[in-house]
Amino acid sequence: MTEIKPLDGSAARQTLRVTYTPAIGIIKPNGPRIAAYRGEMAHASKLFGGPSDETLEREVAPGKNRLIYLLGHLLAVSDTMCATLRLEERLHPEYDAMFLKSSDRAVTPIASAEELKAA
């Protein structure tokens, strides 16, 4: 683990602790904000992992997005954000067309509920 401190020698409010994997060039920050983010993603996984596949096909309100679309959108945004922050490489770039660049029901077929729950 490496600690990154300000170059000017000033005291930082929070030292960023990172783990660097040279073979793939990934920096993995360790700290309270990253831990909180991972905790929220684990909570979301439990929330969306419980309902049946049929329940995920229901709209959150009449004429609004389906739960399966919201789950896919959350996964696509998280996947993009983790890659942008260099936390990990993209795992599901194919979700962009289904859940980021298109609205619900604009692209068919989309990933199945089983596939999204496994991601």
N, CA, C and O atoms as CSV, one atom per row, in Angstrom:
chain,resi,resn,atom,element,x,y,z
A,1,MET,N,N,0.849,-1.164,0.000
A,1,MET,CA,C,0.000,0.000,0.000
A,1,MET,C,C,0.899,1.232,0.000
A,1,MET,O,O,1.936,1.259,0.662
A,2,THR,N,N,0.490,2.239,-0.744
A,2,THR,CA,C,1.234,3.478,-0.877
A,2,THR,C,C,0.384,4.622,-0.377
A,2,THR,O,O,-0.834,4.613,-0.554
A,3,GLU,N,N,1.012,5.612,0.249
A,3,GLU,CA,C,0.294,6.804,0.664
A,3,GLU,C,C,0.677,7.942,-0.259
A,3,GLU,O,O,1.856,8.146,-0.548
A,4,ILE,N,N,-0.311,8.679,-0.720
A,4,ILE,CA,C,-0.078,9.830,-1.586
A,4,ILE,C,C,-0.331,11.083,-0.764
A,4,ILE,O,O,-1.414,11.263,-0.208
A,5,LYS,N,N,0.681,11.953,-0.690
A,5,LYS,CA,C,0.575,13.191,0.073
A,5,LYS,C,C,0.773,14.369,-0.878
A,5,LYS,O,O,1.309,14.187,-1.971
A,6,PRO,N,N,0.352,15.570,-0.485
A,6,PRO,CA,C,0.520,16.737,-1.350
A,6,PRO,C,C,1.989,16.991,-1.678
A,6,PRO,O,O,2.863,16.809,-0.830
A,7,LEU,N,N,2.252,17.410,-2.911
A,7,LEU,CA,C,3.622,17.656,-3.359
A,7,LEU,C,C,4.260,18.860,-2.680
A,7,LEU,O,O,5.482,18.908,-2.540
A,8,ASP,N,N,3.462,19.827,-2.259
A,8,ASP,CA,C,4.019,21.037,-1.665
A,8,ASP,C,C,4.404,20.863,-0.200
A,8,ASP,O,O,4.859,21.819,0.430
A,9,GLY,N,N,4.235,19.683,0.349
A,9,GLY,CA,C,4.627,19.412,1.725
A,9,GLY,C,C,3.598,19.839,2.752
A,9,GLY,O,O,3.796,19.612,3.945
A,10,SER,N,N,2.506,20.451,2.325
A,10,SER,CA,C,1.476,20.880,3.271
A,10,SER,C,C,0.742,19.675,3.846
A,10,SER,O,O,0.776,18.579,3.288
A,11,ALA,N,N,0.094,19.900,4.949
A,11,ALA,CA,C,-0.662,18.826,5.578
A,11,ALA,C,C,-1.963,18.617,4.813
A,11,ALA,O,O,-2.693,19.572,4.549
A,12,ALA,N,N,-2.242,17.401,4.466
A,12,ALA,CA,C,-3.486,17.068,3.765
A,12,ALA,C,C,-4.581,16.800,4.786
A,12,ALA,O,O,-4.318,16.310,5.884
A,13,ARG,N,N,-5.811,17.130,4.409
A,13,ARG,CA,C,-6.924,16.817,5.305
A,13,ARG,C,C,-7.083,15.312,5.434
A,13,ARG,O,O,-7.439,14.798,6.495
A,14,GLN,N,N,-6.817,14.624,4.351
A,14,GLN,CA,C,-6.917,13.169,4.369
A,14,GLN,C,C,-5.872,12.612,3.417
A,14,GLN,O,O,-5.804,13.021,2.258
A,15,THR,N,N,-5.073,11.697,3.892
A,15,THR,CA,C,-4.088,11.042,3.045
A,15,THR,C,C,-4.796,9.955,2.260
A,15,THR,O,O,-5.557,9.169,2.825
A,16,LEU,N,N,-4.551,9.908,0.967
A,16,LEU,CA,C,-5.148,8.889,0.114
A,16,LEU,C,C,-4.262,7.661,0.128
A,16,LEU,O,O,-3.090,7.729,-0.244
A,17,ARG,N,N,-4.807,6.563,0.547
A,17,ARG,CA,C,-4.061,5.296,0.544
A,17,ARG,C,C,-4.497,4.512,-0.686
A,17,ARG,O,O,-5.690,4.327,-0.929
A,18,VAL,N,N,-3.525,4.058,-1.451
A,18,VAL,CA,C,-3.848,3.351,-2.680
A,18,VAL,C,C,-3.033,2.085,-2.781
A,18,VAL,O,O,-1.955,1.968,-2.198
A,19,THR,N,N,-3.565,1.146,-3.526
A,19,THR,CA,C,-2.854,-0.060,-3.884
A,19,THR,C,C,-2.684,-0.023,-5.391
A,19,THR,O,O,-3.672,0.104,-6.114
A,20,TYR,N,N,-1.477,-0.128,-5.875
A,20,TYR,CA,C,-1.201,-0.042,-7.310
A,20,TYR,C,C,-0.798,-1.413,-7.821
A,20,TYR,O,O,0.076,-2.068,-7.254
A,21,THR,N,N,-1.440,-1.838,-8.893
A,21,THR,CA,C,-1.125,-3.111,-9.528
A,21,THR,C,C,-0.416,-2.805,-10.848
A,21,THR,O,O,-1.081,-2.509,-11.840
A,22,PRO,N,N,0.938,-2.870,-10.883
A,22,PRO,CA,C,1.679,-2.473,-12.078
A,22,PRO,C,C,1.332,-3.280,-13.322
A,22,PRO,O,O,1.359,-2.743,-14.429
A,23,ALA,N,N,1.010,-4.547,-13.163
A,23,ALA,CA,C,0.768,-5.400,-14.329
A,23,ALA,C,C,-0.385,-4.881,-15.188
A,23,ALA,O,O,-0.357,-5.011,-16.412
A,24,ILE,N,N,-1.395,-4.295,-14.548
A,24,ILE,CA,C,-2.533,-3.806,-15.323
A,24,ILE,C,C,-2.729,-2.299,-15.187
A,24,ILE,O,O,-3.645,-1.740,-15.791
A,25,GLY,N,N,-1.891,-1.640,-14.408
A,25,GLY,CA,C,-1.957,-0.187,-14.302
A,25,GLY,C,C,-3.172,0.337,-13.575
A,25,GLY,O,O,-3.649,1.431,-13.877
A,26,ILE,N,N,-3.679,-0.417,-12.631
A,26,ILE,CA,C,-4.868,-0.015,-11.896
A,26,ILE,C,C,-4.463,0.505,-10.517
A,26,ILE,O,O,-3.673,-0.125,-9.814
A,27,ILE,N,N,-5.008,1.652,-10.140
A,27,ILE,CA,C,-4.808,2.192,-8.803
A,27,ILE,C,C,-6.094,1.944,-8.036
A,27,ILE,O,O,-7.176,2.301,-8.502
A,28,LYS,N,N,-5.986,1.340,-6.871
A,28,LYS,CA,C,-7.167,1.062,-6.065
A,28,LYS,C,C,-7.117,1.893,-4.786
A,28,LYS,O,O,-6.402,1.542,-3.847
A,29,PRO,N,N,-7.867,2.987,-4.743
A,29,PRO,CA,C,-7.893,3.781,-3.515
A,29,PRO,C,C,-8.550,3.018,-2.381
A,29,PRO,O,O,-9.523,2.289,-2.573
A,30,ASN,N,N,-7.999,3.204,-1.212
A,30,ASN,CA,C,-8.573,2.637,-0.004
A,30,ASN,C,C,-8.849,3.808,0.914
A,30,ASN,O,O,-7.956,4.621,1.153
A,31,GLY,N,N,-10.007,3.915,1.414
A,31,GLY,CA,C,-10.321,5.022,2.310
A,31,GLY,C,C,-11.795,5.029,2.628
A,31,GLY,O,O,-12.555,4.219,2.097
A,32,PRO,N,N,-12.205,5.940,3.494
A,32,PRO,CA,C,-13.598,5.931,3.939
A,32,PRO,C,C,-14.601,6.208,2.829
A,32,PRO,O,O,-15.690,5.635,2.844
A,33,ARG,N,N,-14.274,7.065,1.868
A,33,ARG,CA,C,-15.235,7.365,0.802
A,33,ARG,C,C,-15.416,6.175,-0.134
A,33,ARG,O,O,-16.533,5.857,-0.541
A,34,ILE,N,N,-14.319,5.529,-0.467
A,34,ILE,CA,C,-14.411,4.337,-1.333
A,34,ILE,C,C,-15.131,3.221,-0.590
A,34,ILE,O,O,-15.955,2.521,-1.177
A,35,ALA,N,N,-14.832,3.047,0.687
A,35,ALA,CA,C,-15.513,2.018,1.486
A,35,ALA,C,C,-17.016,2.306,1.553
A,35,ALA,O,O,-17.832,1.390,1.449
A,36,ALA,N,N,-17.376,3.575,1.724
A,36,ALA,CA,C,-18.799,3.934,1.767
A,36,ALA,C,C,-19.472,3.649,0.434
A,36,ALA,O,O,-20.593,3.142,0.397
A,37,TYR,N,N,-18.789,3.976,-0.666
A,37,TYR,CA,C,-19.343,3.706,-1.998
A,37,TYR,C,C,-19.559,2.200,-2.188
A,37,TYR,O,O,-20.618,1.771,-2.648
A,38,ARG,N,N,-18.563,1.417,-1.837
A,38,ARG,CA,C,-18.690,-0.043,-1.991
A,38,ARG,C,C,-19.808,-0.579,-1.096
A,38,ARG,O,O,-20.511,-1.516,-1.475
A,39,GLY,N,N,-19.974,0.010,0.085
A,39,GLY,CA,C,-21.060,-0.395,0.967
A,39,GLY,C,C,-22.425,-0.089,0.370
A,39,GLY,O,O,-23.350,-0.894,0.472
A,40,GLU,N,N,-22.547,1.083,-0.254
A,40,GLU,CA,C,-23.818,1.447,-0.897
A,40,GLU,C,C,-24.104,0.537,-2.088
A,40,GLU,O,O,-25.255,0.169,-2.320
A,41,MET,N,N,-23.081,0.176,-2.837
A,41,MET,CA,C,-23.286,-0.733,-3.968
A,41,MET,C,C,-23.691,-2.126,-3.476
A,41,MET,O,O,-24.511,-2.791,-4.110
A,42,ALA,N,N,-23.127,-2.566,-2.362
A,42,ALA,CA,C,-23.526,-3.854,-1.786
A,42,ALA,C,C,-24.986,-3.797,-1.331
A,42,ALA,O,O,-25.736,-4.758,-1.503
A,43,HIS,N,N,-25.378,-2.665,-0.753
A,43,HIS,CA,C,-26.771,-2.486,-0.330
A,43,HIS,C,C,-27.708,-2.522,-1.543
A,43,HIS,O,O,-28.762,-3.157,-1.497
A,44,ALA,N,N,-27.324,-1.843,-2.620
A,44,ALA,CA,C,-28.142,-1.846,-3.841
A,44,ALA,C,C,-28.245,-3.254,-4.419
A,44,ALA,O,O,-29.301,-3.647,-4.914
A,45,SER,N,N,-27.156,-4.012,-4.358
A,45,SER,CA,C,-27.193,-5.392,-4.859
A,45,SER,C,C,-28.193,-6.236,-4.082
A,45,SER,O,O,-28.923,-7.040,-4.661
A,46,LYS,N,N,-28.220,-6.048,-2.771
A,46,LYS,CA,C,-29.195,-6.784,-1.956
A,46,LYS,C,C,-30.617,-6.333,-2.273
A,46,LYS,O,O,-31.532,-7.153,-2.354
A,47,LEU,N,N,-30.795,-5.036,-2.451
A,47,LEU,CA,C,-32.116,-4.484,-2.740
A,47,LEU,C,C,-32.668,-5.028,-4.057
A,47,LEU,O,O,-33.820,-5.458,-4.115
A,48,PHE,N,N,-31.856,-5.011,-5.110
A,48,PHE,CA,C,-32.308,-5.478,-6.412
A,48,PHE,C,C,-32.213,-6.999,-6.559
A,48,PHE,O,O,-32.851,-7.567,-7.445
A,49,GLY,N,N,-31.438,-7.659,-5.719
A,49,GLY,CA,C,-31.277,-9.101,-5.818
A,49,GLY,C,C,-32.447,-9.884,-5.259
A,49,GLY,O,O,-32.634,-11.050,-5.607
A,50,GLY,N,N,-33.242,-9.260,-4.393
A,50,GLY,CA,C,-34.349,-9.943,-3.744
A,50,GLY,C,C,-35.583,-10.161,-4.599
A,50,GLY,O,O,-36.132,-11.263,-4.608
A,51,PRO,N,N,-36.041,-9.127,-5.328
A,51,PRO,CA,C,-37.280,-9.291,-6.094
A,51,PRO,C,C,-37.161,-10.339,-7.209
A,51,PRO,O,O,-36.082,-10.586,-7.747
A,52,SER,N,N,-38.289,-10.932,-7.530
A,52,SER,CA,C,-38.310,-11.925,-8.607
A,52,SER,C,C,-38.113,-11.233,-9.953
A,52,SER,O,O,-38.226,-10.012,-10.056
A,53,ASP,N,N,-37.822,-12.015,-10.968
A,53,ASP,CA,C,-37.632,-11.470,-12.309
A,53,ASP,C,C,-38.899,-10.774,-12.805
A,53,ASP,O,O,-38.822,-9.760,-13.497
A,54,GLU,N,N,-40.059,-11.316,-12.452
A,54,GLU,CA,C,-41.323,-10.712,-12.859
A,54,GLU,C,C,-41.523,-9.343,-12.189
A,54,GLU,O,O,-42.029,-8.407,-12.808
A,55,THR,N,N,-41.124,-9.245,-10.936
A,55,THR,CA,C,-41.245,-7.970,-10.224
A,55,THR,C,C,-40.351,-6.912,-10.856
A,55,THR,O,O,-40.743,-5.750,-10.959
A,56,LEU,N,N,-39.158,-7.302,-11.280
A,56,LEU,CA,C,-38.238,-6.358,-11.915
A,56,LEU,C,C,-38.763,-5.840,-13.255
A,56,LEU,O,O,-38.310,-4.796,-13.725
A,57,GLU,N,N,-39.691,-6.534,-13.866
A,57,GLU,CA,C,-40.277,-6.095,-15.136
A,57,GLU,C,C,-41.378,-5.045,-14.937
A,57,GLU,O,O,-41.853,-4.452,-15.906
A,58,ARG,N,N,-41.780,-4.817,-13.691
A,58,ARG,CA,C,-42.851,-3.845,-13.421
A,58,ARG,C,C,-42.323,-2.414,-13.470
A,58,ARG,O,O,-41.156,-2.158,-13.169
A,59,GLU,N,N,-43.194,-1.490,-13.851
A,59,GLU,CA,C,-42.850,-0.074,-13.861
A,59,GLU,C,C,-42.892,0.470,-12.438
A,59,GLU,O,O,-43.701,0.021,-11.627
A,60,VAL,N,N,-42.017,1.445,-12.125
A,60,VAL,CA,C,-42.035,2.041,-10.787
A,60,VAL,C,C,-43.278,2.899,-10.593
A,60,VAL,O,O,-43.735,3.083,-9.465
A,61,ALA,N,N,-43.821,3.420,-11.675
A,61,ALA,CA,C,-45.081,4.169,-11.692
A,61,ALA,C,C,-45.629,4.036,-13.110
A,61,ALA,O,O,-44.859,3.776,-14.034
A,62,PRO,N,N,-46.931,4.206,-13.309
A,62,PRO,CA,C,-47.489,4.065,-14.657
A,62,PRO,C,C,-46.774,4.974,-15.670
A,62,PRO,O,O,-46.667,6.184,-15.469
A,63,GLY,N,N,-46.296,4.375,-16.746
A,63,GLY,CA,C,-45.622,5.115,-17.797
A,63,GLY,C,C,-44.167,5.454,-17.505
A,63,GLY,O,O,-43.541,6.183,-18.273
A,64,LYS,N,N,-43.618,4.939,-16.407
A,64,LYS,CA,C,-42.227,5.231,-16.023
A,64,LYS,C,C,-41.342,4.012,-16.243
A,64,LYS,O,O,-41.811,2.965,-16.691
A,65,ASN,N,N,-40.065,4.155,-15.926
A,65,ASN,CA,C,-39.089,3.084,-16.137
A,65,ASN,C,C,-39.410,1.834,-15.322
A,65,ASN,O,O,-40.008,1.896,-14.249
A,66,ARG,N,N,-38.990,0.704,-15.873
A,66,ARG,CA,C,-39.108,-0.561,-15.156
A,66,ARG,C,C,-37.940,-0.694,-14.178
A,66,ARG,O,O,-36.892,-0.074,-14.360
A,67,LEU,N,N,-38.130,-1.502,-13.149
A,67,LEU,CA,C,-37.063,-1.743,-12.178
A,67,LEU,C,C,-35.831,-2.353,-12.834
A,67,LEU,O,O,-34.707,-2.026,-12.456
A,68,ILE,N,N,-36.025,-3.235,-13.813
A,68,ILE,CA,C,-34.895,-3.868,-14.477
A,68,ILE,C,C,-34.046,-2.821,-15.217
A,68,ILE,O,O,-32.822,-2.939,-15.274
A,69,TYR,N,N,-34.698,-1.806,-15.779
A,69,TYR,CA,C,-33.965,-0.736,-16.458
A,69,TYR,C,C,-33.170,0.082,-15.434
A,69,TYR,O,O,-32.021,0.441,-15.689
A,70,LEU,N,N,-33.773,0.377,-14.283
A,70,LEU,CA,C,-33.067,1.132,-13.247
A,70,LEU,C,C,-31.857,0.364,-12.726
A,70,LEU,O,O,-30.806,0.954,-12.475
A,71,LEU,N,N,-32.001,-0.943,-12.563
A,71,LEU,CA,C,-30.874,-1.776,-12.137
A,71,LEU,C,C,-29.767,-1.740,-13.189
A,71,LEU,O,O,-28.598,-1.555,-12.851
A,72,GLY,N,N,-30.122,-1.912,-14.439
A,72,GLY,CA,C,-29.128,-1.877,-15.516
A,72,GLY,C,C,-28.440,-0.523,-15.612
A,72,GLY,O,O,-27.234,-0.447,-15.843
A,73,HIS,N,N,-29.212,0.546,-15.435
A,73,HIS,CA,C,-28.649,1.899,-15.477
A,73,HIS,C,C,-27.655,2.092,-14.329
A,73,HIS,O,O,-26.570,2.636,-14.535
A,74,LEU,N,N,-28.017,1.652,-13.132
A,74,LEU,CA,C,-27.125,1.755,-11.981
A,74,LEU,C,C,-25.830,0.980,-12.228
A,74,LEU,O,O,-24.745,1.480,-11.928
A,75,LEU,N,N,-25.932,-0.210,-12.762
A,75,LEU,CA,C,-24.743,-1.017,-13.053
A,75,LEU,C,C,-23.861,-0.360,-14.116
A,75,LEU,O,O,-22.637,-0.345,-13.983
A,76,ALA,N,N,-24.476,0.183,-15.170
A,76,ALA,CA,C,-23.709,0.818,-16.248
A,76,ALA,C,C,-22.996,2.071,-15.748
A,76,ALA,O,O,-21.839,2.304,-16.098
A,77,VAL,N,N,-23.669,2.876,-14.936
A,77,VAL,CA,C,-23.043,4.082,-14.387
A,77,VAL,C,C,-21.901,3.711,-13.446
A,77,VAL,O,O,-20.828,4.311,-13.506
A,78,SER,N,N,-22.124,2.734,-12.585
A,78,SER,CA,C,-21.089,2.302,-11.655
A,78,SER,C,C,-19.883,1.743,-12.404
A,78,SER,O,O,-18.740,2.028,-12.045
A,79,ASP,N,N,-20.133,0.956,-13.432
A,79,ASP,CA,C,-19.058,0.371,-14.234
A,79,ASP,C,C,-18.226,1.467,-14.896
A,79,ASP,O,O,-16.997,1.401,-14.904
A,80,THR,N,N,-18.898,2.472,-15.448
A,80,THR,CA,C,-18.210,3.591,-16.090
A,80,THR,C,C,-17.428,4.408,-15.068
A,80,THR,O,O,-16.284,4.792,-15.314
A,81,MET,N,N,-18.050,4.672,-13.920
A,81,MET,CA,C,-17.400,5.480,-12.892
A,81,MET,C,C,-16.152,4.789,-12.341
A,81,MET,O,O,-15.121,5.434,-12.150
A,82,CYS,N,N,-16.237,3.502,-12.087
A,82,CYS,CA,C,-15.079,2.778,-11.566
A,82,CYS,C,C,-13.924,2.782,-12.564
A,82,CYS,O,O,-12.762,2.882,-12.170
A,83,ALA,N,N,-14.234,2.675,-13.836
A,83,ALA,CA,C,-13.187,2.730,-14.856
A,83,ALA,C,C,-12.603,4.133,-14.960
A,83,ALA,O,O,-11.392,4.288,-15.119
A,84,THR,N,N,-13.443,5.148,-14.874
A,84,THR,CA,C,-12.978,6.535,-14.949
A,84,THR,C,C,-12.056,6.861,-13.777
A,84,THR,O,O,-11.049,7.546,-13.950
A,85,LEU,N,N,-12.394,6.379,-12.604
A,85,LEU,CA,C,-11.574,6.611,-11.413
A,85,LEU,C,C,-10.405,5.630,-11.307
A,85,LEU,O,O,-9.628,5.669,-10.353
A,86,ARG,N,N,-10.298,4.759,-12.296
A,86,ARG,CA,C,-9.236,3.748,-12.347
A,86,ARG,C,C,-9.277,2.820,-11.142
A,86,ARG,O,O,-8.237,2.390,-10.643
A,87,LEU,N,N,-10.488,2.514,-10.675
A,87,LEU,CA,C,-10.653,1.555,-9.589
A,87,LEU,C,C,-10.590,0.129,-10.120
A,87,LEU,O,O,-10.060,-0.768,-9.464
A,88,GLU,N,N,-11.135,-0.068,-11.313
A,88,GLU,CA,C,-11.105,-1.370,-11.972
A,88,GLU,C,C,-11.435,-1.165,-13.441
A,88,GLU,O,O,-11.938,-0.116,-13.843
A,89,GLU,N,N,-11.146,-2.176,-14.222
A,89,GLU,CA,C,-11.449,-2.084,-15.640
A,89,GLU,C,C,-12.945,-2.294,-15.859
A,89,GLU,O,O,-13.638,-2.862,-15.015
A,90,ARG,N,N,-13.426,-1.826,-17.007
A,90,ARG,CA,C,-14.852,-1.995,-17.346
A,90,ARG,C,C,-15.179,-3.478,-17.432
A,90,ARG,O,O,-14.448,-4.252,-18.048
A,91,LEU,N,N,-16.263,-3.857,-16.821
A,91,LEU,CA,C,-16.713,-5.239,-16.857
A,91,LEU,C,C,-17.836,-5.449,-17.864
A,91,LEU,O,O,-17.953,-6.521,-18.457
A,92,HIS,N,N,-18.666,-4.414,-18.056
A,92,HIS,CA,C,-19.838,-4.560,-18.909
A,92,HIS,C,C,-20.049,-3.345,-19.804
A,92,HIS,O,O,-21.050,-2.647,-19.646
A,93,PRO,N,N,-19.137,-3.066,-20.744
A,93,PRO,CA,C,-19.341,-1.918,-21.634
A,93,PRO,C,C,-20.565,-2.086,-22.540
A,93,PRO,O,O,-21.081,-1.104,-23.072
A,94,GLU,N,N,-21.025,-3.311,-22.714
A,94,GLU,CA,C,-22.200,-3.558,-23.558
A,94,GLU,C,C,-23.479,-2.985,-22.941
A,94,GLU,O,O,-24.473,-2.813,-23.648
A,95,TYR,N,N,-23.474,-2.690,-21.649
A,95,TYR,CA,C,-24.646,-2.115,-20.999
A,95,TYR,C,C,-24.872,-0.658,-21.379
A,95,TYR,O,O,-25.978,-0.144,-21.211
A,96,ASP,N,N,-23.836,0.022,-21.891
A,96,ASP,CA,C,-23.983,1.441,-22.253
A,96,ASP,C,C,-25.111,1.655,-23.259
A,96,ASP,O,O,-25.955,2.532,-23.070
A,97,ALA,N,N,-25.129,0.868,-24.310
A,97,ALA,CA,C,-26.151,1.035,-25.354
A,97,ALA,C,C,-27.550,0.742,-24.822
A,97,ALA,O,O,-28.521,1.372,-25.240
A,98,MET,N,N,-27.652,-0.207,-23.906
A,98,MET,CA,C,-28.960,-0.601,-23.373
A,98,MET,C,C,-29.495,0.352,-22.313
A,98,MET,O,O,-30.694,0.629,-22.267
A,99,PHE,N,N,-28.592,0.857,-21.453
A,99,PHE,CA,C,-29.052,1.559,-20.260
A,99,PHE,C,C,-28.578,3.000,-20.118
A,99,PHE,O,O,-29.122,3.732,-19.291
A,100,LEU,N,N,-27.591,3.435,-20.886
A,100,LEU,CA,C,-27.111,4.814,-20.773
A,100,LEU,C,C,-27.460,5.662,-21.990
A,100,LEU,O,O,-27.799,6.838,-21.864
A,101,LYS,N,N,-27.374,5.057,-23.157
A,101,LYS,CA,C,-27.599,5.817,-24.391
A,101,LYS,C,C,-29.030,5.722,-24.895
A,101,LYS,O,O,-29.397,6.394,-25.859
A,102,SER,N,N,-29.838,4.891,-24.248
A,102,SER,CA,C,-31.223,4.687,-24.677
A,102,SER,C,C,-32.151,4.706,-23.477
A,102,SER,O,O,-31.751,4.388,-22.357
A,103,SER,N,N,-33.373,5.077,-23.723
A,103,SER,CA,C,-34.374,5.047,-22.655
A,103,SER,C,C,-34.949,3.639,-22.530
A,103,SER,O,O,-34.704,2.772,-23.370
A,104,ASP,N,N,-35.707,3.436,-21.478
A,104,ASP,CA,C,-36.337,2.132,-21.255
A,104,ASP,C,C,-37.230,1.778,-22.443
A,104,ASP,O,O,-37.971,2.621,-22.949
A,105,ARG,N,N,-37.150,0.551,-22.868
A,105,ARG,CA,C,-37.914,-0.021,-23.977
A,105,ARG,C,C,-37.474,0.456,-25.362
A,105,ARG,O,O,-38.057,0.039,-26.362
A,106,ALA,N,N,-36.460,1.319,-25.442
A,106,ALA,CA,C,-35.979,1.789,-26.750
A,106,ALA,C,C,-35.102,0.739,-27.424
A,106,ALA,O,O,-35.035,0.682,-28.652
A,107,VAL,N,N,-34.440,-0.078,-26.643
A,107,VAL,CA,C,-33.573,-1.128,-27.162
A,107,VAL,C,C,-34.128,-2.466,-26.707
A,107,VAL,O,O,-34.404,-2.665,-25.524
A,108,THR,N,N,-34.288,-3.366,-27.639
A,108,THR,CA,C,-34.708,-4.726,-27.285
A,108,THR,C,C,-33.847,-5.703,-28.052
A,108,THR,O,O,-33.501,-5.426,-29.201
A,109,PRO,N,N,-33.491,-6.808,-27.485
A,109,PRO,CA,C,-33.685,-7.160,-26.096
A,109,PRO,C,C,-32.618,-6.519,-25.219
A,109,PRO,O,O,-31.566,-6.106,-25.708
A,110,ILE,N,N,-32.895,-6.439,-23.917
A,110,ILE,CA,C,-31.897,-5.969,-22.974
A,110,ILE,C,C,-31.416,-7.163,-22.163
A,110,ILE,O,O,-31.947,-8.266,-22.291
A,111,ALA,N,N,-30.425,-6.940,-21.345
A,111,ALA,CA,C,-29.905,-8.019,-20.515
A,111,ALA,C,C,-31.019,-8.548,-19.610
A,111,ALA,O,O,-31.889,-7.797,-19.169
A,112,SER,N,N,-30.974,-9.829,-19.350
A,112,SER,CA,C,-32.011,-10.445,-18.506
A,112,SER,C,C,-31.803,-10.072,-17.043
A,112,SER,O,O,-30.716,-9.655,-16.643
A,113,ALA,N,N,-32.849,-10.227,-16.264
A,113,ALA,CA,C,-32.771,-9.952,-14.828
A,113,ALA,C,C,-31.720,-10.845,-14.183
A,113,ALA,O,O,-30.973,-10.397,-13.314
A,114,GLU,N,N,-31.657,-12.087,-14.598
A,114,GLU,CA,C,-30.677,-13.033,-14.046
A,114,GLU,C,C,-29.250,-12.559,-14.338
A,114,GLU,O,O,-28.383,-12.615,-13.467
A,115,GLU,N,N,-29.015,-12.098,-15.558
A,115,GLU,CA,C,-27.693,-11.612,-15.940
A,115,GLU,C,C,-27.315,-10.361,-15.144
A,115,GLU,O,O,-26.179,-10.240,-14.685
A,116,LEU,N,N,-28.259,-9.434,-14.978
A,116,LEU,CA,C,-27.980,-8.214,-14.224
A,116,LEU,C,C,-27.740,-8.493,-12.757
A,116,LEU,O,O,-26.879,-7.864,-12.142
A,117,LYS,N,N,-28.485,-9.422,-12.184
A,117,LYS,CA,C,-28.277,-9.777,-10.782
A,117,LYS,C,C,-26.898,-10.398,-10.575
A,117,LYS,O,O,-26.280,-10.213,-9.526
A,118,ALA,N,N,-26.420,-11.134,-11.574
A,118,ALA,CA,C,-25.102,-11.773,-11.479
A,118,ALA,C,C,-23.965,-10.758,-11.662
A,118,ALA,O,O,-22.844,-10.991,-11.209
A,119,ALA,N,N,-24.257,-9.637,-12.324
A,119,ALA,CA,C,-23.210,-8.633,-12.574
A,119,ALA,C,C,-22.951,-7.895,-11.321
A,119,ALA,O,O,-22.106,-7.000,-11.295
